Every structure is written in C-alpha cells, then in structure tokens.
C-alpha cells in the first residue's frame, strides 16, 4: 500500500521542518548543547508539532550523536570532531539510520511514548505515567514523553503532572503539544521551554508543495498550488492531503483544485459581490442557492467573501496584504464594515445551522432587504391612481392664511368619501387585499370602519397587537393600494384602539358553515398565533 503524502514527506530532521521560526529556535537550543527537560510546542493543527517532537526524541537518543549526558535537567554536548556527520549535516541532527532513530521513526520504541491527552486526561492516567517514568530507559539514553493536546487534561491531572515537571528524573524529557495554550495553567507553562509554531505562511506551504511535486513527478499550474495553499489555512498536513487528492487526476490545475475543495469554478465571487453592491437581494439569494446545489462548500465560500471584504477595507487605507492581488474597492468603508460584521456572524452560525445556506441568506437579506419590495408589495406606489390636482389658490401675504387654504383644499379632496360608502364597499376592499397578503387580510377582518376624517379612513381595532401590525409600513401600503383602487381616490389608513366589541351582522352569528374565505383566514390566524 502506498504511503500517503503527509506521512511519506513527514519531516525527519530539524532541517526538514518547514516552520521557519520553530526550526531556528530548536537548532539554537541543540547547537548550545543545553537541552531542557520539558518543551512546550504551541501552534495550530497540522503545523508539525508532533513531527518536531519525534525529531527531538531522535536527536537526544541518536547513536551517532556523541557526548550527550543529562546534567541538572539539561543535556550537555562536548565538542568532538567525531560528532560531525559524513553527509555534511549539522552535528546535532539525527542520522535516521541507527537502530534508535529507526525505531522512533517507526513508533516501535518503548522508551518514546506518545500520549493523547484528549483520551487519557484523568488523574489516574498521569499517576500511571509518574510510576512508569521512575524506571530507567529500556534501550535508549532518555525516555521521551510526548503529550499531545495537553490542554485537555483535567485540573487534577495537571496538578499531578506539575509535581513530575518540578522534580523530573534525569533520564526523562517531556514534550507537551497544544493548540490552545490559554487553557494551560501558568505553573505548567513556566516549567517548560516554549516553542511557537506559527501558522504556516503561503510561501512556506508553496515550498513544501513544490518539493513534493518534484519528487513525485507531478505536473502543476502555479495557480493550482496557490489555491491549495489558500485552502489549507496554514496547515502543512491539509495542504499535503489536498495535493495528493488532486494528483490522482493527473496535472494539478486551478479548476481541479477548486472542484476538490468545493469551490465551483463557474461561480464568480466578484459576481456575487457585485450583486451585494447593487443590493439585488433576489439575485444574490439565487446565486447562493445555485452554488450550494452545485456542491460549493459554504464555509470556504464565506471565508473567501470575508477575505475579499477585508482586503478591500485595508486597501481603503493603503494597506495591501502580502501575496494578495490588489483589491477592488467597490464599497464604502461603512458598507465594508457592515458586510464584514454580517458575514462574520453567518460564518459562526454555519456550524450549527439546520439549513446549511440559511446563515448566508439571512446575512444577504439583512444587508439589502430594506431596499427590496416584498412579495405582494410590488408596484404598490406605481399602481396608485393619480391624485386629483389641488385647486389653485390665490397667493396671500400672510403665511397663516396659506396654511388654512391648504387644509381646506385637502378636506375637499376627500370630503366626498363617507363612512356609509366605505361600509358598503368594505367587502370589495377585503377582496383586493386577499391576493396581496393573507396576514393583512386577517387583521382587517378583525377590524371595522369607524370614521372618515382628515383625509383618512379610520379603522377600529380591538387588540393592540392588531393595531401595531396594521400600522406597519408594509401593511399600511397594501391596504392603501387596495382601498384607493376600490374608491377611485387616494385613501390613507389610520387605526384607533376600540374598547367595545366588533359589530356583528346577524348572519355572522348563525350556525352557517364556514366559507372558503373564512377557512383561509382561520388558517392564517392559526399560523400567526401558533394555534
């Protein structure tokens, strides 16, 4: 069986480590010959912490590295020409040829123990470790304990481990690895030499990928490797896995990489951002829906959107991110800040979303929904009948006279709309509203015309909730459009909260079967009130 890339090309000596700063720090320590009894490797997943720990284990136990001895919890090396390797490698580098190096590489040496703190996190596990550590190494110079994800240990386990770190046997070296150093007690951190494995840069990952392609004779497009580096999120392991998967199809191309990572090439991110810029909510929602149906990874999509927005925001202040193309600034600073906030929230909600695309849809609607007309509300303002022109009034010198004249004209415009006419045609108004919005219809059915005053049709409602709903801009516009069509003139809506009960016609209280219209209203009411 062929070995996977991330195992096949796992670093085997210090010079193989791609994390530049961590490699240089470890080389300084080992070149000094003063090796601490406890290391703490901090960094994100897939960056090479465990690989570096194994290299340390080999370096202190390699049979070709002479003169190592433990003194005051440190290793002291003596200067000896015999320690220099024939292959020209540095004297502290493990040879990877002796029995000690080979057994550690294969994971078969009993003196090098790798412990997963996530599954061995209790005090009993650490107590067992403390008992075993007292025993001398079976076949190596030093016992090496590699504890991965050490932050997962319980408080009691940390206390037990602290005792061992305070008084370690001279034949033992601890290497603690963690992705979350904030969870570690300060007492533990203070007893270790801390090595930071920073998130891999794009340059470091590209260097690793190019080496693998050369050794495996894999043809590649530079743009394809750059896309892998971006998708790996600073993880060498993830980059290796993506490269291996793409290489099964032959040459590594940008299109193949995007297909593997879940970014459909036919969907342009710039197109999506332009839809947001123009606040075309419907088109943007359909774009996300099509992208998801075509297999696009919404998490990666959101990350790319945020990358673009961030680059554009920084470009507004003259800052260009290293390795990124110059961002096109299509939004104002305030728009960019708002969009980054909305899509950051959507990104956080993606993990727990019942409907995968819902967080993105909510972000789009919140961003541009105010600009869009709702279903049933389209062309309300355009369809309103023309308002009869005001009568020309002679200009007066006094401002008060002009105001009075305007009020008189306004009254004349709607003075011929009577309450009797409204009650007579009320059913027609409801019929007009019905195809527009059933919810508004339900609230109107529970109200009754009360008066015509000051150019407004006053409706009497009997619940504050009904009043609040009818006075909303959307509901008011729907009603005014319907009423204006029925009465042939512009009608404004006004609501009042009544104290009594709605007047009922005799036929309303008889035991007649419900009409289809009433059945519809009951269904709407059930939905509104969760009945």
BELBEL-V681703 format. One record per residue. RES is the residue in one letter. PHI is phi in radians with two decimals (NA if undefined). PSI is psi as a letter, one per 30 degrees, with the letter a starting at -180 (* if undefined). NEAR is the number of other ideal C-beta (glycine too) atoms within 10 Angstrom. Layout:
res	phi	psi	near
RES	PHI	PSI	NEAR
RES	PHI	PSI	NEAR
//
This chain:
res	phi	psi	near
X	NA	k	3
X	-1.23	k	6
X	-1.31	k	9
X	-1.17	l	13
X	-1.01	e	22
X	-1.22	f	19
X	-1.57	e	9
X	-1.11	e	13
X	-1.91	h	20
X	-1.22	k	19
X	-0.99	k	18
X	-2.04	f	17
X	-2.64	l	18
X	-1.00	e	23
X	-1.17	f	12
X	-1.41	f	18
X	-1.14	k	22
X	-1.49	f	21
X	-1.35	j	25
X	-0.98	e	14
X	-1.13	e	12
X	-1.12	e	22
X	-1.07	e	20
X	-1.12	e	11
X	-1.16	e	16
X	-1.15	e	22
X	-1.12	e	16
X	-1.09	e	9
X	-1.10	e	19
X	-1.31	f	22
X	-1.24	f	13
X	-1.34	f	13
X	1.41	f	17
X	-1.80	j	15
X	-1.69	k	22
X	-1.23	l	16
X	-1.47	f	21
X	-2.53	k	19
X	-1.94	l	23
X	-2.24	j	24
X	-1.69	k	28
X	-2.03	k	22
X	2.95	l	22
X	-1.19	l	15
X	-1.16	l	12
X	1.23	g	21
X	-1.72	f	25
X	1.96	g	24
X	-1.16	e	26
X	-1.18	e	17
X	-1.09	e	19
X	-1.12	e	26
X	-1.10	e	25
X	-1.17	e	22
X	-1.12	e	28
X	-1.06	e	25
X	-1.05	e	28
X	-1.26	e	28
X	-1.11	e	23
X	-1.46	f	21
X	-2.09	f	26
X	-1.07	k	24
X	-1.26	f	14
X	-1.63	f	18
X	-1.71	j	25
X	-1.55	l	12
X	1.37	g	14
X	-1.43	k	19
X	-2.61	k	12
X	-1.50	k	19
X	-2.45	j	9
X	0.89	h	8
X	1.13	g	18
X	-2.37	l	15
X	-1.83	k	25
X	-1.99	k	14
X	-1.78	k	19
X	-1.75	k	10
X	-1.24	k	8
X	-2.62	k	11
X	-1.10	f	6
X	-1.19	f	8
X	-1.39	f	16
X	-1.37	k	12
X	-1.40	k	16
X	-1.18	f	7
X	-1.48	g	8
X	1.50	g	7
X	-1.28	l	15
X	-1.13	k	14
X	-1.10	f	19
X	-1.63	f	24
X	-1.29	k	23
X	-1.15	k	27
X	-1.39	f	19
X	1.10	g	17
X	-2.12	f	13
X	-1.26	l	16
X	-1.09	e	11
X	-1.13	e	24
X	-1.08	e	25
X	-1.12	e	14
X	-1.17	e	18
X	-1.22	e	24
X	-1.06	e	17
X	-1.36	f	8
X	1.35	g	9
X	-1.89	f	9
X	-1.45	k	23
X	-1.27	f	11
X	-1.54	f	22
X	-2.03	j	25
X	-1.92	k	15
X	-1.82	k	16
X	-2.05	k	19
X	-1.60	j	13
X	-1.18	f	22
X	-1.18	e	12
X	-1.89	f	10
X	-2.22	i	17
X	-1.84	f	20
X	-1.51	l	15
X	-1.14	e	16
X	-1.12	e	12
X	-1.13	e	18
X	-1.24	e	25
X	-1.08	e	15
X	-1.10	e	12
X	-1.09	e	19
X	-1.10	e	13
X	-1.22	e	9
X	-1.24	e	12
X	-1.20	f	16
X	-1.19	f	10
X	-1.31	k	12
X	-1.21	l	10
X	-1.04	k	17
X	-1.34	e	9
X	-2.52	g	11
X	-2.03	l	23
X	-1.22	e	19
X	-2.28	k	21
X	-1.43	k	23
X	-2.13	k	25
X	-1.91	j	23
X	-1.82	j	24
X	-1.87	j	23
X	-1.51	k	20
X	0.86	h	20
X	-1.08	f	29
X	-1.15	f	20
X	-1.43	f	18
X	-1.13	l	28
X	-1.32	l	14
X	-1.04	e	9
X	-1.13	e	14
X	-1.16	e	21
X	-1.07	e	20
X	-1.09	e	15
X	-1.19	e	19
X	-1.16	e	28
X	-1.03	e	15
X	-1.05	e	11
X	-1.22	e	20
X	-1.19	f	19
X	-1.25	e	9
X	-2.28	i	7
X	-1.37	k	19
X	-1.15	l	17
X	-1.24	f	14
X	-1.70	g	17
X	-2.13	k	23
X	-2.27	k	27
X	-1.87	k	24
X	-2.23	j	25
X	-1.71	k	30
X	-2.11	k	23
X	-2.68	k	23
X	-1.78	f	19
X	-2.41	i	12
X	-1.16	f	17
X	-1.11	f	6
X	-1.52	f	13
X	-1.51	k	18
X	-1.11	k	14
X	-1.08	f	7
X	-1.14	e	13
X	-1.28	e	21
X	-1.05	e	14
X	-1.16	f	11
X	-1.75	g	20
X	-2.17	l	20
X	-1.54	j	15
X	-1.56	k	13
X	-2.06	j	23
X	-1.60	k	13
X	-1.77	j	21
X	-1.28	l	15
X	-0.95	k	14
X	-1.08	k	28
X	-1.39	l	16
X	-1.05	e	16
X	-1.12	e	12
X	-1.13	e	19
X	-1.19	e	26
X	-1.07	e	18
X	-1.07	e	14
X	-1.11	e	23
X	-1.11	e	25
X	-1.13	e	14
X	-1.07	e	13
X	-1.12	e	20
X	-1.08	e	17
X	-1.15	e	10
X	-1.24	e	11
X	-1.68	g	13
X	0.97	h	6
X	-1.72	k	17
X	-1.34	k	11
X	-2.64	l	21
X	-1.63	k	15
X	-0.93	e	11
X	-1.14	e	13
X	-1.17	e	22
X	-1.16	e	25
X	-1.11	e	17
X	-1.16	e	23
X	-1.10	e	26
X	-1.05	e	24
X	-1.23	e	21
X	-1.26	f	21
X	-1.31	f	23
X	0.96	h	16
X	1.38	g	20
X	-1.93	j	20
X	-1.09	e	24
X	-1.09	e	20
X	-1.13	e	19
X	-1.09	e	28
X	-1.09	e	24
X	-1.16	e	18
X	-1.14	e	23
X	-1.04	e	28
X	-1.08	e	18
X	-1.15	e	15
X	-1.22	e	24
X	-1.15	f	18
X	-1.08	f	8
X	-1.67	g	11
X	1.71	b	10
X	-1.03	k	12
X	-1.46	j	24
X	-2.06	l	18
X	-1.07	e	18
X	-1.11	e	15
X	-1.15	e	20
X	-1.10	e	25
X	-1.11	e	20
X	-1.15	e	15
X	-1.14	e	19
X	-1.47	f	19
X	1.59	h	16
X	-2.08	j	22
X	-1.10	k	18
X	-1.17	f	13
X	-1.35	f	10
X	-1.82	j	17
X	-1.51	k	11
X	-1.17	e	14
X	-1.10	e	10
X	-1.09	e	11
X	-1.11	e	20
X	-1.16	e	19
X	-1.15	e	15
X	-1.12	e	20
X	-1.16	e	24
X	-1.04	e	14
X	-1.48	f	13
X	0.97	h	15
X	-1.54	i	17
X	-1.08	e	21
X	-1.03	e	12
X	-1.15	e	15
X	-1.16	e	25
X	-1.12	e	18
X	-1.16	e	12
X	-1.08	e	19
X	-1.11	e	20
X	-1.09	e	13
X	-1.12	e	13
X	-1.08	e	22
X	-1.15	e	19
X	-1.12	f	10
X	-1.60	g	12
X	1.58	g	10
X	-1.21	k	20
X	-1.35	j	17
X	-1.18	f	20
X	-1.13	e	13
X	-1.17	e	16
X	-1.01	e	24
X	-1.12	e	20
X	-1.08	e	16
X	-1.19	e	16
X	-1.07	e	22
X	-1.13	e	16
X	-1.05	e	15
X	-1.11	e	21
X	-1.13	e	24
X	-1.10	e	15
X	-1.04	e	19
X	-1.15	e	21
X	-1.14	e	19
X	-1.16	e	16
X	-1.11	f	17
X	-1.07	f	13
X	-1.88	g	7
X	1.38	g	6
X	-1.81	k	10
X	-2.03	k	12
X	-1.26	k	13
X	-1.07	k	7
X	1.49	f	12
X	-1.79	k	15
X	-1.25	l	8
X	-1.06	k	10
X	-1.32	k	19
X	-1.47	k	13
X	-1.60	j	14
X	-1.87	f	15
X	-2.10	l	18
X	-1.33	l	10
X	-1.06	e	12
X	-1.13	e	8
X	-1.13	e	16
X	-1.10	e	21
X	-1.09	e	13
X	-1.17	e	15
X	-1.13	e	23
X	-1.07	e	16
X	-1.11	e	14
X	-1.16	e	21
X	-1.36	f	23
X	-1.16	e	14
X	-1.13	e	13
X	-1.07	e	23
X	-1.08	e	19
X	-1.17	f	11
X	-1.50	f	15
X	-1.06	e	16
X	-1.11	e	8
X	-1.85	g	7
X	-1.21	k	15
X	-1.23	e	5
X	-1.83	j	8
X	-0.92	e	12
X	-1.50	f	20
X	-1.06	e	14
X	-1.00	e	22
X	-1.18	e	27
X	-1.08	e	18
X	-1.14	e	16
X	-1.11	e	24
X	-1.13	e	27
X	-1.12	e	15
X	-1.15	e	15
X	-1.23	e	19
X	-2.10	g	19
X	-1.06	e	12
X	-1.17	f	9
X	-1.51	f	10
X	-1.64	k	15
X	-1.49	k	14
X	-1.35	l	12
X	-1.09	k	8
X	1.58	f	16
X	-1.98	f	17
X	-1.12	k	12
X	1.01	g	9
X	-1.09	e	18
X	-1.19	e	11
X	-1.25	e	7
X	-1.49	f	10
X	-1.11	k	16
X	-1.13	l	13
X	-1.09	k	7
X	-1.44	k	10
X	-1.08	k	12
X	-1.12	k	8
X	-1.22	k	12
X	-1.23	k	10
X	-1.26	k	7
X	-2.02	k	13
X	-1.07	k	7
X	-1.28	k	8
X	-1.94	l	12
X	-1.27	e	6
X	-1.50	k	8
X	-1.12	e	8
X	-1.11	e	8
X	-1.12	e	13
X	-1.08	e	14
X	-1.10	e	11
X	-1.10	e	13
X	-1.11	e	16
X	-1.09	e	12
X	-1.12	e	12
X	-1.11	e	12
X	-1.07	e	14
X	-1.06	e	13
X	-1.15	e	12
X	-1.15	e	13
X	-1.08	e	16
X	-2.02	g	19
X	-1.16	f	11
X	-1.48	g	10
X	-1.61	j	19
X	-1.82	l	10
X	-1.11	e	14
X	-1.10	e	10
X	-1.12	e	14
X	-1.10	e	22
X	-1.12	e	12
X	-1.15	e	11
X	-1.81	g	16
X	-1.04	e	16
X	-1.08	e	11
X	-1.15	e	14
X	-1.07	e	22
X	-1.10	e	18
X	-1.11	e	14
X	-1.19	e	19
X	-1.28	e	24
X	-0.89	e	17
X	-1.24	f	10
X	-1.39	e	19
X	-2.86	j	21
X	-1.21	e	17
X	-1.15	e	18
X	-1.10	e	24
X	-1.04	e	24
X	-1.08	e	22
X	-1.21	e	27
X	-1.19	e	25
X	-1.13	f	17
X	-1.57	g	16
X	-1.99	l	20
X	-2.61	k	17
X	-1.04	k	18
X	-2.05	e	17
X	-2.88	l	14
X	-2.09	j	20
X	-2.60	k	12
X	0.91	h	12
X	1.30	g	18
X	-2.14	k	16
X	-1.63	j	23
X	-1.63	k	17
X	-1.80	k	24
X	-1.72	k	18
X	-2.07	l	23
X	-2.08	g	15
X	-2.40	k	13
X	-1.06	e	9
X	-1.05	e	11
X	-1.10	e	18
X	-1.07	e	18
X	-1.09	e	13
X	-1.19	e	18
X	-1.23	f	21
X	-1.49	f	14
X	-1.12	k	12
X	-0.97	e	8
X	-1.11	e	16
X	-1.12	e	21
X	-1.09	e	16
X	-1.18	e	19
X	-1.10	e	25
X	-1.12	e	27
X	-1.11	e	19
X	-1.13	e	23
X	-1.11	e	25
X	-1.13	e	23
X	-1.13	e	20
X	-1.19	e	15
X	-1.24	e	20
X	-1.64	f	19
X	1.27	g	10
X	-2.69	l	17
X	-1.25	k	17
X	-2.21	k	24
X	-1.78	k	15
X	-1.78	k	18
X	-2.45	k	17
X	-2.05	k	23
X	-2.29	k	12
X	-1.58	j	11
X	-1.48	l	16
X	-1.78	f	6
X	-1.61	a	7
X	-1.99	l	7
X	-1.11	k	13
X	-1.13	k	9
X	-2.07	k	9
X	-1.33	l	7
X	-1.02	e	6
X	-1.18	f	7
X	-1.31	f	10
X	-1.75	f	8
X	-1.34	l	7
X	-1.56	h	4
X	-1.34	k	9
X	-1.13	l	6
X	-1.20	k	10
X	-1.33	l	9
X	-1.06	e	6
X	-1.12	e	14
X	-1.13	e	13
X	-1.09	e	11
X	-1.07	e	15
X	-1.14	e	21
X	-1.11	e	13
X	-1.10	e	13
X	-1.11	e	18
X	-1.09	e	16
X	-1.06	e	11
X	-1.17	e	12
X	-1.13	e	14
X	-1.89	g	9
X	0.95	h	5
X	-1.33	*	8
//
